[in-house]
Amino acid sequence: MQVSFGEFVLDLDARELRRGSDAVRLSPKALQLLQILVAERPKALSKADLQNRLWPDTFVVEKNLANLISEIREALGEDPVDPRFIRTVPRYGYAFREPAVEIDGTKAAVGAHVSPWRVAALALAAAGLITLAGYAAWALLVTPSAGDRRIMLAVLPFQNLTGDPDQQYVCDGLTEEMIAQLGAADPSRLGVIARTSAMQYRDTTKRADEIARELEVAYLLEMSVRRTGSRVLVTARLIDGQTQRQLWGDQYEHEGLDPLTLQRQVAAAVARGTLSTLGVPAGNRRAGAERHSSNSAAYEHYLRGRFYWLKDSVEGLQRAQDNFQKAIELDPSYARAYSGLADTYALLGSYGLMPISESHPLGRDAALKALKLDESLAEAHRSLAAITADYYWDWPAVDRHYARALALDPNDVTTLSLYAFHLAYTGRATEAVPIAEQACRLDPVSPNARTSLGSVLQLARRYDDGLRQFEEAMELDANFALAQALIGMAYSNKGMPDRGVAAVQRARELDGARPDLVAFQGYILARAGRKDEAFRSLEELRRLAHPRQPSPFQVALVYVGLDDTDRALEWLEKAVEARAWESPMMKANPLFDRIRLDPRFPALLRRIGLPE
């Protein structure tokens, strides 16, 4: 009962893994997981199946499985970026990919020595028990108990059945509106999965129960928009995620595809039907319809602005800016359009597409205008908090606006992630971690949420935990360049320079023109002793920034890697002078530990207004 693969032997009798004559240390659960994967090779096993086999009587979060995979990979000495043995099947599970040889000619099995017929009988019995145990554990997770009445719901993307792809922004706007209305109803009773995770299921072929298990929710709201001649038919169904049974449904027919009419009438009616069926009160918050302009053209430009803003590209931000400004021209009292414009200016400055000395004052003015029109607009408080943290460094005001935003909308994942990151880089990482974890619970299949949590954990100096979050982000999106670069930084800081260089080079292959990735690469190359290449990264930063100067903070980071304290502090001085938005991150970032004791460093922190 021994299986050989590569230079390893998995001894199923002795329950140990060996490399040659040396035993390789693995925790009991990690060894059990490796046995399962080897026994089922080359079949890919779902995460849910693996969790049920490993913890048949207990519900565990998915990261526990990811932690075991990381432990196995480290024991086998393989690179998760290009794994030799354990293959990740994105958004599904894992498979054992290396050919394995059964040394004694007996098929590998997991368990004690028993006859073949008994193995089959036990397998059938275990399959039934595991299925029931997994079902029960999931039911306990997502079904509210007497002591915890919080129900979890996912609003799936509106299906665009109009035959016109140009109307996708209307469907996306309705999806976002439904999430906002339901999420604001009673956050203590109803948790609504964030837009990013919900949008992963656009045009999905997965069953309702599969989606519910992946998102860890009890209920799904499915909707579609169909055009018949000049008439538009909207269908909504509330589905029980365990039984796939429809609990409530309705159809709404309108003349023409007017976004404002659909938003005001259909979204409100669907929200009422859903909340009534779930037994959740609508709450006293203003309805989403009241927050939008009564001018149909202004509302349409707002929807287009958000649609393009979410694309997170240069062209997308420019088109978002144009549409938000047109919405304001048509309705100068439209608070949400001002808030959208503030968000756009913030990204234009942070991405270096506008000088931050121009973008952030414009963004601040837009956010203040939005709050003057509607003080209870959570997203405007969030926008103002982010802009103030990036440029104005008024830390009490930042805390105040984030707190107000979360009090108004506790389910907003963007606010949770930004606030957690703010707490972490200002030295309050212990407070930050549970907030970032809450964002991941509300946005479970978002690589961005995972990367934010990983960054917070790195700032908390929980390096291995942070690395696992970056790896999970890559499992969700194999082309996510930032997470790939942060994996490289984590390996570099763990004293594994070759892996760090390989990971960051892969990130550059995914997105070669991002200056922040060039800076990461320069730092990692420098720490690996490849200083000539690190200096070339500095030259590349200058080329990418031309005709402007490169980010002084990014240049400083490369000099930190080169152990050139004088040049690093010189460029950090320039970063503070220019009010570079990254400057406050030097307080808690472990990358700057090597220059922290220099007396010039605390002097820079005092200028930012942060305690040493």
C-alpha positions in Angstrom: 0.0 0.0 0.0 2.7 2.4 -1.1 2.4 5.0 -3.9 5.4 6.5 -5.6 5.4 9.9 -7.4 8.5 12.0 -8.2 11.0 11.6 -5.5 8.3 10.9 -2.9 6.6 7.7 -1.5 3.2 7.9 0.2 3.0 4.9 2.6 -0.7 4.3 3.3 0.0 1.6 5.9 2.4 3.7 7.9 0.4 6.8 7.2 3.5 8.8 6.3 5.1 10.6 3.4 8.8 10.0 2.6 11.4 11.6 0.4 14.0 8.9 0.0 14.5 7.5 3.5 13.5 10.8 5.2 10.0 11.3 6.6 8.3 14.5 5.4 6.3 16.2 8.1 2.6 16.7 7.4 -0.3 17.3 9.8 -2.8 14.5 10.0 -5.4 16.4 8.1 -2.9 17.4 5.4 -1.8 13.8 5.0 -5.4 12.6 4.8 -6.1 15.2 2.1 -3.0 14.1 0.1 -4.2 10.4 0.4 -7.6 11.3 -1.0 -6.1 13.3 -3.9 -3.6 10.5 -4.8 -6.3 7.8 -4.5 -8.7 9.7 -6.9 -6.0 10.8 -9.4 -6.3 12.3 -12.0 -9.9 13.1 -11.2 -10.6 16.7 -10.0 -12.5 16.8 -6.7 -14.6 19.8 -5.7 -13.9 21.8 -2.6 -17.2 20.8 -1.1 -16.5 17.1 -1.7 -13.1 17.4 -0.1 -14.4 19.4 2.9 -17.1 16.8 3.5 -14.5 13.9 3.4 -12.1 15.7 5.7 -14.7 17.1 8.2 -17.8 15.0 7.7 -19.5 16.1 11.0 -18.3 19.7 11.1 -18.8 22.8 9.1 -15.5 24.6 8.2 -14.8 27.6 6.1 -13.1 27.1 2.8 -9.8 28.7 3.8 -9.1 25.6 6.1 -8.9 23.5 3.0 -6.7 26.1 1.2 -4.4 26.0 4.3 -4.0 22.3 4.0 -3.3 22.6 0.2 -0.6 25.2 1.0 0.9 22.9 3.7 1.1 20.0 1.2 2.6 22.1 -1.5 5.2 23.4 0.9 6.1 19.9 2.0 6.4 18.8 -1.6 8.5 21.8 -2.4 6.3 22.8 -5.3 5.5 26.3 -6.6 1.8 27.1 -6.4 2.2 29.3 -9.5 3.3 26.4 -11.6 2.5 23.3 -9.4 4.0 19.9 -10.2 1.7 17.8 -8.1 -1.4 19.5 -6.9 -3.4 21.1 -9.7 -5.9 23.9 -8.9 -9.1 23.8 -10.9 -10.3 27.4 -10.8 -13.6 28.0 -8.9 -14.0 24.2 -8.4 -11.4 22.3 -6.5 -8.1 20.3 -6.8 -6.6 17.3 -8.6 -3.4 15.3 -8.3 -1.6 15.7 -11.6 1.7 13.7 -11.3 1.6 10.1 -12.6 1.9 7.8 -9.5 3.0 4.2 -9.3 1.6 1.7 -6.8 4.7 0.0 -5.6 3.0 -3.3 -4.5 0.6 -3.4 -7.4 -2.4 -2.7 -5.2 -4.6 0.3 -6.1 -4.1 3.1 -3.6 -6.9 3.4 -1.1 -7.6 5.6 1.8 -8.2 3.7 5.1 -7.4 0.5 6.8 -6.8 -3.0 5.2 -10.2 -4.4 4.3 -11.5 -6.7 1.5 -12.6 -5.1 -1.8 -16.3 -5.8 -1.1 -16.1 -4.2 2.3 -14.3 -1.1 0.8 -17.3 -0.7 -1.6 -19.9 -1.1 1.2 -18.1 1.3 3.5 -17.7 3.8 0.6 -21.4 3.7 -0.2 -22.3 4.1 3.5 -19.8 6.9 4.0 -21.0 8.7 0.9 -24.5 8.8 2.3 -23.4 9.9 5.7 -21.0 12.5 4.3 -23.8 13.9 2.0 -26.2 14.1 5.0 -23.5 15.6 7.2 -22.5 18.1 4.6 -26.1 19.1 4.0 -26.8 19.4 7.7 -23.6 21.5 8.3 -24.5 23.8 5.4 -28.1 24.1 6.6 -26.9 25.1 10.1 -24.6 27.7 8.5 -27.2 29.4 6.2 -30.4 28.9 8.1 -31.0 31.4 10.9 -31.4 30.0 14.4 -33.3 31.5 17.3 -30.1 33.1 18.6 -28.9 34.3 15.2 -31.6 35.5 12.9 -29.3 36.7 10.1 -30.2 35.2 6.7 -27.8 35.2 3.8 -29.1 36.0 0.3 -27.4 36.3 -3.1 -28.9 38.5 -5.9 -27.8 36.9 -9.1 -27.2 39.1 -12.1 -30.2 40.1 -14.2 -30.2 38.0 -17.3 -30.3 40.3 -20.4 -32.7 38.5 -22.7 -33.6 41.6 -24.7 -31.2 40.6 -27.6 -29.5 43.9 -27.3 -26.0 43.8 -25.6 -26.0 47.6 -25.4 -28.7 47.3 -22.7 -26.4 45.4 -20.3 -25.8 48.5 -18.3 -29.5 48.6 -17.5 -29.5 45.0 -16.3 -26.3 45.6 -14.2 -27.9 48.7 -12.7 -31.0 46.8 -11.7 -28.8 44.1 -10.1 -26.9 46.7 -8.1 -30.1 48.4 -7.1 -31.6 45.2 -5.8 -28.5 44.4 -3.8 -28.5 47.9 -2.3 -32.2 47.9 -1.5 -32.2 44.5 0.1 -28.9 45.0 1.9 -30.1 48.2 3.5 -33.4 46.7 4.7 -32.3 45.2 8.0 -28.5 44.4 8.0 -28.8 42.7 11.4 -31.4 40.2 9.9 -30.3 40.0 6.3 -26.9 39.7 4.8 -26.6 40.2 1.0 -23.7 38.9 -1.0 -21.7 41.7 -2.7 -22.0 42.6 -6.4 -18.5 41.4 -7.3 -19.3 37.8 -6.2 -22.8 37.9 -7.6 -21.6 38.9 -11.0 -19.4 35.8 -11.2 -22.6 33.9 -12.0 -23.7 35.8 -15.1 -24.7 33.3 -17.8 -23.8 30.4 -15.4 -25.0 26.9 -16.1 -24.6 25.9 -12.4 -27.6 24.7 -10.4 -29.1 26.9 -7.7 -27.9 24.5 -4.9 -24.3 24.6 -6.3 -24.3 28.4 -6.3 -25.8 28.6 -2.9 -23.2 26.3 -1.5 -20.3 28.2 -3.1 -21.6 31.5 -1.8 -22.7 30.0 1.6 -26.2 31.5 1.3 -29.7 30.2 2.1 -31.5 31.9 -0.7 -31.0 33.1 -4.3 -32.9 35.9 -6.1 -33.0 35.2 -9.9 -34.2 37.8 -12.4 -34.4 38.4 -16.1 -35.4 41.1 -18.6 -37.0 40.1 -21.9 -38.3 42.4 -24.7 -41.4 41.4 -26.7 -42.0 44.0 -29.3 -42.3 47.3 -27.5 -43.1 45.6 -24.2 -40.5 44.6 -21.6 -41.2 41.7 -19.3 -39.2 41.4 -16.0 -39.3 38.0 -14.2 -38.2 37.5 -10.6 -37.9 34.3 -8.5 -36.8 33.7 -5.0 -35.2 30.2 -4.7 -34.4 28.1 -1.6 -30.7 27.3 -2.0 -31.0 23.9 -0.4 -34.1 22.5 -2.1 -34.0 24.6 -5.3 -37.7 25.2 -4.7 -39.3 28.5 -5.7 -40.6 30.4 -2.7 -41.9 33.4 -4.4 -42.1 34.8 -7.9 -43.7 37.5 -10.0 -43.7 39.1 -13.4 -43.8 42.8 -14.3 -44.7 44.2 -17.7 -43.8 47.7 -18.9 -43.9 49.7 -22.1 -40.3 50.3 -23.2 -37.0 49.7 -21.4 -36.9 52.9 -19.4 -34.3 52.3 -16.6 -35.9 54.8 -14.2 -39.3 53.2 -14.5 -37.9 49.7 -14.0 -35.8 50.9 -11.1 -38.6 52.7 -9.3 -41.4 50.2 -9.9 -39.9 46.8 -10.5 -36.9 46.9 -8.1 -39.1 48.2 -5.3 -41.8 45.6 -5.9 -39.3 42.7 -6.1 -37.7 44.0 -2.8 -41.0 44.0 -1.1 -41.9 40.5 -2.3 -38.5 39.1 -1.3 -38.4 40.7 2.2 -42.0 39.7 2.9 -41.3 36.1 2.0 -38.2 36.0 4.2 -40.0 37.7 7.1 -37.5 40.6 7.1 -38.9 44.1 7.8 -38.2 46.7 5.2 -36.7 49.1 7.8 -36.9 52.8 8.0 -34.1 53.7 5.5 -35.1 55.7 2.4 -35.9 53.6 -0.6 -33.3 53.4 -3.3 -35.6 55.0 -5.7 -35.7 58.2 -3.7 -31.9 58.5 -3.9 -32.0 58.7 -7.7 -32.9 61.5 -10.0 -36.4 61.8 -11.3 -34.8 62.9 -14.6 -34.7 59.7 -16.7 -31.7 60.9 -18.8 -29.7 61.9 -15.7 -30.4 58.4 -14.2 -29.4 56.7 -17.4 -26.1 58.6 -17.5 -25.5 57.7 -13.8 -26.0 54.0 -14.6 -23.6 54.2 -17.5 -21.1 56.0 -15.3 -21.2 53.2 -12.7 -21.0 50.6 -15.5 -17.8 52.1 -16.9 -16.3 52.9 -13.5 -16.5 49.2 -12.5 -14.5 48.3 -15.6 -11.5 49.8 -13.7 -9.6 50.7 -16.9 -8.2 54.0 -18.3 -11.0 54.2 -20.9 -13.6 53.1 -18.4 -12.7 55.8 -15.9 -12.7 58.5 -18.6 -16.1 57.4 -19.8 -17.4 57.2 -16.3 -16.3 60.8 -15.6 -18.1 62.0 -18.7 -21.3 60.2 -17.8 -21.3 61.4 -14.2 -20.8 65.0 -15.3 -23.6 64.7 -17.8 -25.9 63.4 -15.1 -25.0 66.4 -12.9 -25.6 68.8 -15.7 -29.1 67.3 -16.3 -29.9 67.3 -12.5 -27.6 69.4 -10.3 -29.3 68.0 -7.2 -28.3 64.4 -8.0 -26.2 63.4 -4.9 -25.3 59.9 -6.1 -23.9 61.3 -9.4 -21.6 63.6 -7.3 -20.5 60.6 -5.3 -19.8 58.6 -8.4 -17.7 61.5 -9.7 -15.8 61.7 -6.5 -15.0 58.0 -6.8 -13.8 58.5 -10.3 -11.5 61.4 -9.5 -10.0 59.3 -6.6 -9.0 56.5 -9.0 -7.8 58.8 -11.7 -5.4 60.4 -9.2 -4.4 57.1 -7.5 -3.6 55.5 -10.9 -1.5 58.4 -12.0 -3.9 59.4 -14.8 -4.3 62.9 -13.2 -1.9 64.8 -10.9 -3.2 64.0 -7.4 -3.0 67.7 -6.5 -5.8 68.1 -9.1 -7.8 64.9 -8.8 -8.3 64.7 -5.0 -9.4 68.4 -4.4 -11.9 67.9 -7.2 -13.0 64.6 -5.7 -13.3 66.1 -2.2 -15.5 68.9 -3.6 -17.7 66.4 -5.3 -18.1 64.2 -2.2 -18.9 67.3 0.0 -21.5 68.4 -2.5 -23.1 64.9 -2.4 -23.2 65.1 1.4 -24.7 68.5 1.4 -27.5 67.2 -0.8 -27.9 64.0 1.2 -26.0 63.6 4.5 -27.2 60.0 4.9 -25.6 58.8 1.6 -23.2 56.1 2.8 -21.2 55.9 -0.4 -20.4 59.7 -0.2 -19.0 59.3 3.3 -16.9 56.4 2.0 -15.6 58.5 -0.9 -14.7 61.4 1.4 -13.0 59.1 3.8 -10.8 57.5 1.1 -9.9 60.9 -0.5 -9.1 62.4 2.9 -6.8 59.4 3.8 -5.1 59.6 0.4 -4.3 63.3 0.3 -5.4 65.4 3.2 -4.2 63.1 6.1 -6.8 64.3 8.5 -7.0 61.0 10.4 -9.9 61.8 12.8 -12.0 62.9 9.9 -11.1 59.6 8.0 -12.2 57.5 11.0 -15.4 59.6 11.4 -16.5 59.2 7.8 -15.7 55.5 7.6 -17.7 54.9 10.8 -20.6 56.9 9.5 -20.5 55.0 6.1 -20.6 51.6 7.9 -23.4 52.8 10.3 -25.5 53.7 7.3 -24.6 50.6 5.2 -22.9 47.8 7.2 -23.1 45.4 4.2 -21.0 47.5 1.8 -17.9 45.5 0.9 -16.0 48.4 -0.6 -16.3 50.3 2.6 -15.3 47.3 4.8 -12.2 46.6 2.7 -11.1 50.2 2.5 -11.6 50.8 6.2 -9.8 47.6 7.1 -6.8 48.6 4.9 -6.9 52.1 6.5 -6.8 50.7 10.0 -3.9 48.3 9.1 -1.6 50.8 7.5 -2.1 53.3 10.3 -0.9 50.7 12.8 -4.2 49.1 13.9 -4.0 45.8 12.2 -5.6 43.8 15.0 -8.8 45.8 14.5 -8.5 45.5 10.8 -8.4 41.7 10.3 -12.0 40.9 11.4 -13.3 43.7 9.2 -11.4 42.4 6.2 -12.7 38.9 7.0 -16.3 40.2 7.1 -15.7 41.7 3.6 -14.7 38.3 2.3 -17.7 36.6 3.9 -20.0 39.1 2.0 -17.9 38.8 -1.2 -16.7 35.2 -1.1 -15.6 34.7 -4.7 -14.0 38.1 -5.2 -10.3 38.0 -5.8 -10.1 41.7 -4.8 -11.6 40.9 -1.4 -9.2 38.1 -0.9 -6.2 40.3 -1.9 -7.3 43.0 0.5 -7.5 40.5 3.4 -4.1 39.1 2.4 -2.6 42.7 2.4 -4.1 43.4 5.9 -2.7 40.1 7.2 0.7 41.0 5.8 0.6 44.4 7.6 -0.4 42.4 10.7 2.8 40.4 10.1 0.8 37.2 9.6 2.8 36.4 6.5 1.8 32.8 5.9 -1.9 33.6 6.4 -1.6 36.5 4.0 0.2 34.4 1.4 -2.7 31.8 1.5 -5.2 34.6 0.8 -3.2 35.8 -2.2 -3.0 32.2 -3.5 -6.8 31.9 -3.0 -7.3 35.1 -5.0 -5.3 33.5 -7.8 -7.4 30.4 -7.7 -10.5 32.7 -8.2 -8.8 34.6 -11.1 -5.7 33.0 -12.6 -5.0 36.3 -14.4 -5.1 38.6 -11.4 -1.7 40.3 -11.7 -1.7 42.2 -8.4 -2.3 39.1 -6.3 0.4 37.3 -8.3 2.9 40.1 -7.5 2.0 40.1 -3.8 2.7 36.3 -3.8 6.2 37.3 -5.0 6.6 39.9 -2.2 5.4 37.4 0.4 8.0 34.8 -0.8 10.7 37.4 -0.9 9.9 38.4 2.7 9.9 34.7 3.7 13.5 34.4 2.5 12.6 32.5 -0.6 14.0 34.8 -3.3 13.8 32.5 -6.3 10.2 31.9 -5.8 9.6 35.6 -5.2 11.3 36.5 -8.5 9.4 33.8 -10.5 6.1 34.9 -9.1 6.6 38.6 -9.8 7.8 37.8 -13.3 4.6 36.0 -13.9 2.7 39.1 -12.7 4.6 41.2 -15.2 3.6 38.7 -18.0 -0.1 39.2 -16.9 0.1 43.0 -16.9 3.4 44.4 -18.0 2.6 48.1 -18.0 1.6 48.6 -14.3 4.2 50.8 -12.5 3.4 49.3 -9.1 4.2 45.9 -10.4 7.5 47.2 -11.8 8.3 48.6 -8.3 7.5 45.3 -6.7 9.7 43.5 -9.2 12.6 45.9 -8.5 12.4 45.4 -4.8 12.2 41.6 -5.1 15.1 41.4 -7.6 17.2 43.6 -5.2 16.4 41.3 -2.3 17.4 38.3 -4.4 20.8 39.9 -5.0 20.1 40.8 -8.7 20.9 44.4 -8.3 21.7 45.2 -11.9 18.2 44.1 -12.9 16.7 46.1 -10.0 18.4 49.2 -11.3 16.8 48.5 -14.7 13.4 48.4 -12.9 14.1 52.0 -11.8 14.7 53.0 -15.5 11.5 51.3 -16.5 9.6 53.2 -13.9 10.9 56.4 -15.4 9.9 55.3 -18.9 6.4 54.4 -17.9 5.8 57.7 -16.1 7.1 59.9 -19.0 6.5 62.7 -19.4 5.7 63.0 -15.7 8.0 61.9 -12.9 7.6 58.3 -11.5 5.8 57.8 -8.2 8.4 58.7 -5.6 7.0 56.1 -3.2 7.6 53.3 -5.8 11.1 54.5 -6.4 11.8 54.5 -2.7 10.6 50.9 -2.4 13.2 49.8 -4.9 15.9 51.6 -3.0 14.8 49.9 0.2 15.3 46.6 -1.5 18.8 47.7 -2.6 19.6 48.6 1.1 20.3 52.2 0.0 18.8 54.0 3.0 19.9 57.5 2.0 18.3 57.2 -1.4 15.2 55.5 0.0 14.6 58.3 2.5 15.3 60.9 -0.1 12.5 59.5 -2.3 10.2 59.1 0.7 10.8 62.7 1.5 9.7 63.5 -2.1 6.6 61.3 -1.7 5.5 63.2 1.5 6.2 66.5 -0.2 4.1 65.5 -3.2 1.4 64.1 -0.8 1.7 60.8 -2.7 -1.3 58.7 -1.7 0.9 55.7 -0.7 2.9 57.7 1.8 1.0 56.7 5.0 1.6 53.1 4.2 5.2 53.4 5.3 4.1 53.4 9.0 3.1 49.8 9.3 4.5 48.2 6.2 7.1 45.6 7.1 9.1 46.3 3.9 10.3 49.5 5.6 11.5 47.8 8.8 15.1 47.9 7.5 15.1 51.8 7.5 12.7 52.3 10.4 15.4 53.0 13.0 16.9 55.9 11.0 15.9 59.2 12.8 14.8 60.6 9.5 12.0 58.0 9.3 9.9 59.0 12.3 10.3 62.6 11.3 8.5 61.8 8.0 5.7 60.0 9.9 5.2 63.1 12.1 4.7 65.1 8.9 2.0 62.7 7.8 0.3 63.1 11.2 0.8 59.5 12.2 2.3 58.5 15.6 5.7 56.8 15.4 
